[in-house]
């Protein structure tokens, strides 16, 4: 029994593959910026909060793009 099963249709479209890479970059980059903003907030409050807000927005865009990617039909 394998935990990960191969998908029925592998991604063959280059733009969809780029979208998947962009999604993970946005999520991880946004969360990293958010955490760094919480750290910077101890030293400089306005810059820290702006980093937290920007990081949260970037991560949220990544999560929304996951939904968008799930609605894209990839043909053979």
N, C-alpha and C positions, 0 to 999 in steps of 0.2 A: 504494500500500500504506500503510495506516495502522497505526500501532503500537497505538493504543487502539481497540478495537472496542466498539460499543455493546452493552450487556448485553441478553440476551433478554427479561428481565423487569425493568423499572425499578422502583425502590422506590416503592411507592404508599402504604405504611402509615406513618403518622406516628410510631408508636412505634418502628418499625425505623429510621427516619431519625434519631430522637433517640438511639437506641442507637449508631448509627454515629458521631454527633457526640460522644457520651460516650466512646466507645472512643478516639478521637484525642485528646481532652482528657486522659484518664487517661494515655495513653502519653507524650505530650509533657510534661505536667505532672510526671509521675513521673520522667522522664529529666532534666528541668531541675532538680528538687529533688535528685536523686542527684548531679548535677554540682556544684550549689551546696554540697551537703553535703561533697563532697570538697574544695572550696575553703575552707569554714568549718573543716574538720577541722584545718587548719594552725594556726588561732588557738585554737579550743576543741574539744578532742578529743571529749568526750561529746556535745555538740550536733551536731557534724559527723557522727559515726557514726549518731546517731538520724535525721538527715536522709537519710543514705545508705540506711538500712534502710527508712524510710518511702517514699522515692522508688522504691526497688526493688520494694517490695510493690505500690505504686500502678501502676507500669508493668507488672508481672506480671499484675495484674488486668485491665488493658487488653488485654494479649496473650491472656489466657484468653477475654475477651469476643469477640475476633476469631473464635475457634473456635465460641463459642456462636452468633454471628451467622451463621456459615457453615451451621449446622444449622437455622436458621429458614426455614420455607417461606413465601414471600410470595405470596399469591394475587392475582388481578387485581382 
